């Protein structure tokens, strides 16, 4: 998979913040791909690329903060495996601007990344 070609929104249609981010991108007429990771799971390589190129704190990529709140440093392999096994625990929305990944909370943050 080529990661540096197109902007991608990692989207969960059941999440209001993710839907809001999708609406912002659509209104801005941005050329981007929607990746519904709940419908089609991310591969281990996709998650690895996301973790390695995340511009947010690694703890921000996980929804359930209790999983890693006692650890100062997160093991990237454990995090990757956890997100692969439990995709619902990935924070959303996540936006890939063609180079880096960002947790878009609040969703309006995506405007600064264009």
C-alpha positions in Angstrom: 0.0 0.0 0.0 1.3 3.5 -0.9 0.8 5.9 2.0 2.2 9.1 0.6 -0.2 9.5 -2.3 -3.5 10.5 -0.9 -5.2 11.9 2.1 -7.1 9.4 4.1 -9.7 9.7 6.9 -9.8 6.7 9.2 -13.5 6.8 9.9 -16.0 5.1 12.1 -19.5 5.9 11.0 -20.9 5.3 14.5 -18.7 8.1 15.9 -20.1 11.6 15.9 -16.6 13.2 15.9 -15.7 11.1 12.9 -18.8 12.0 11.0 -18.2 15.7 11.8 -14.6 15.4 10.4 -16.0 13.7 7.3 -18.5 16.6 6.8 -15.7 19.2 7.2 -13.5 17.5 4.6 -16.5 17.2 2.2 -17.5 20.8 2.6 -13.9 21.9 2.0 -14.0 19.8 -1.2 -10.9 17.9 -0.2 -9.8 15.0 -2.4 -9.5 12.2 0.2 -10.2 8.6 0.7 -12.5 7.3 3.5 -11.1 4.2 5.3 -13.9 2.6 7.3 -11.7 0.5 9.5 -14.6 -1.1 11.3 -15.9 -2.5 8.1 -12.6 -3.5 6.7 -10.0 -4.1 9.4 -6.6 -2.4 9.2 -3.6 -4.7 8.5 -0.7 -4.9 10.9 1.4 -3.0 8.4 -1.2 -0.2 8.1 -1.3 0.1 11.9 2.5 0.0 12.1 2.7 2.8 9.6 0.1 4.8 11.5 2.0 4.4 14.8 5.4 5.3 13.3 4.0 8.4 11.6 1.6 9.7 14.2 2.1 13.3 15.1 -0.1 13.0 18.2 1.0 11.4 21.5 0.8 7.6 21.2 -1.6 7.5 24.1 -4.0 9.6 22.0 -4.5 6.8 19.5 -6.2 4.6 22.1 -9.8 5.2 23.2 -9.6 3.4 26.5 -6.9 5.4 28.4 -7.0 2.9 31.3 -5.2 0.3 29.1 -2.0 2.4 29.1 -2.4 5.0 31.8 0.1 3.3 34.2 2.8 3.2 31.6 5.1 6.1 30.8 6.2 4.6 27.5 4.0 2.5 25.3 5.4 -0.5 23.6 4.6 0.1 19.9 4.4 -3.6 19.1 1.9 -4.2 21.9 -0.1 -1.2 20.8 -0.1 -2.3 17.2 -1.3 -5.8 18.2 -3.9 -4.4 20.5 -5.4 -2.1 17.8 -5.3 -5.0 15.3 -7.2 -7.3 17.7 -9.6 -4.6 19.0 -10.1 -1.9 16.2 -12.9 -0.4 18.2 -10.3 0.8 20.7 -8.7 3.1 18.1 -9.4 6.7 18.7 -11.2 8.5 15.8 -11.1 10.3 13.6 -7.6 9.9 12.4 -6.5 11.9 9.4 -3.5 11.1 7.2 -2.4 14.2 5.2 -0.2 12.2 2.8 2.8 12.2 5.2 1.6 12.0 8.8 -1.3 10.9 10.9 -3.2 13.1 13.3 -5.9 12.4 15.9 -8.5 15.0 15.0 -10.0 15.9 18.3 -11.6 18.3 18.0 -12.7 17.5 14.4 -12.0 21.1 13.3 -8.3 20.4 13.7 -8.5 18.8 10.2 -8.7 22.2 8.6 -5.2 23.1 9.9 -3.9 19.9 8.3 -4.9 20.6 4.8 
